[in-house]
Amino acid sequence: MLTVYGIKSCETCRNARNFLRARNIEHRFHDLREDGLSIQMLERWVQRIGWQRLLNKNSLTWRKIPEVDRNELTHDKALAVMIESPTLIKRPVLEDDHFIAVGFSEKRFSEFLQNR
């Protein structure tokens, strides 16, 4: 089953879900704040795409982290801060058994759906 991980109030997540609905693509939505975020989920994503790509460096939460801590971020520290603050995850994360995408792109989503 295709799963969209994100935050309900996130405009990009809403755009991704609307895109899927408009094409009658069955999916489920997992709200990272309400439904939770586990270390196992993060590790699965990081294994497939890397923690650097998953980290949302455009978020307000990222800018609140002291620069010295941002500059010394390691794999383990990155996972710890993402667990603590799910808004540090680039959204949405679209995942099924054969595909993972981070962030919304109509082109990439269309390509994924064609190859599904």
C-alpha positions in Angstrom: 0.0 0.0 0.0 1.2 3.4 -0.9 1.7 5.6 2.2 2.1 9.4 2.3 3.9 10.5 5.5 3.6 14.1 6.4 1.8 16.7 8.6 -1.8 17.6 8.0 -1.2 21.4 8.1 1.6 21.2 5.5 0.6 22.7 2.2 3.0 20.4 0.2 1.5 17.4 1.8 -2.0 18.5 0.9 -0.9 19.1 -2.7 0.6 15.6 -2.9 -2.6 14.0 -1.4 -4.8 16.0 -3.8 -2.6 14.9 -6.7 -3.1 11.2 -5.8 -6.8 11.7 -5.1 -7.3 13.3 -8.5 -5.8 10.3 -10.2 -7.8 7.8 -8.0 -4.6 6.4 -6.5 -5.3 4.5 -3.3 -3.1 5.6 -0.5 -3.1 6.1 3.2 -1.9 9.2 5.1 0.3 8.9 8.1 0.5 12.2 10.1 4.0 12.3 11.7 2.7 14.4 14.6 -0.5 12.5 15.4 0.3 9.0 14.3 3.9 9.2 15.4 7.4 8.6 14.0 9.5 5.7 15.0 13.3 5.2 14.7 12.5 2.1 12.6 10.7 4.3 10.0 13.5 6.8 9.9 16.2 4.1 9.6 14.3 2.5 6.7 14.0 5.8 4.9 17.7 6.8 5.6 18.8 3.4 4.3 17.0 4.0 1.1 17.8 7.7 0.5 20.2 9.0 3.1 19.7 11.3 6.1 21.0 14.3 4.3 18.3 14.1 1.7 15.6 13.5 4.3 16.6 16.5 6.5 14.5 19.7 5.8 17.1 22.5 6.0 14.4 25.0 4.9 12.3 24.6 8.0 11.9 27.1 10.8 12.8 24.3 13.2 16.2 23.9 11.4 16.9 27.6 11.7 16.3 27.4 15.4 19.1 24.9 15.9 22.3 26.6 16.9 24.7 26.8 13.9 27.4 25.0 15.8 25.1 22.0 16.2 24.0 22.2 12.6 27.6 22.1 11.4 28.4 19.1 13.5 25.4 17.0 12.6 26.1 13.3 12.2 23.9 10.4 11.2 22.9 9.6 14.8 22.4 13.2 15.8 20.3 13.8 12.7 18.0 10.9 13.5 17.7 12.1 17.1 16.7 15.6 16.1 14.2 14.3 13.5 12.6 12.0 16.1 12.4 14.9 18.5 11.0 17.3 15.8 9.2 15.7 12.9 9.1 19.1 11.1 12.8 18.5 10.4 11.7 15.8 7.9 11.3 17.0 4.3 7.7 16.4 3.4 5.9 14.5 2.2 7.6 11.1 2.2 5.8 8.9 -0.3 6.7 5.3 0.1 5.7 1.8 -1.1 7.7 -1.4 -1.5 9.5 -0.2 -4.7 9.6 3.6 -4.4 10.4 6.4 -2.0 10.1 10.1 -2.8 10.8 13.0 -0.5 9.1 16.3 -1.3 6.3 16.8 -3.8 6.9 16.9 -7.5 4.2 16.3 -10.0 6.7 15.1 -12.6 8.4 12.6 -10.2 5.0 11.4 -8.8 3.7 10.9 -12.4 6.8 8.9 -13.3 6.5 6.8 -10.3 2.8 6.1 -11.0 3.6 5.1 -14.6 6.2 2.6 -13.5 4.2 1.2 -10.6 
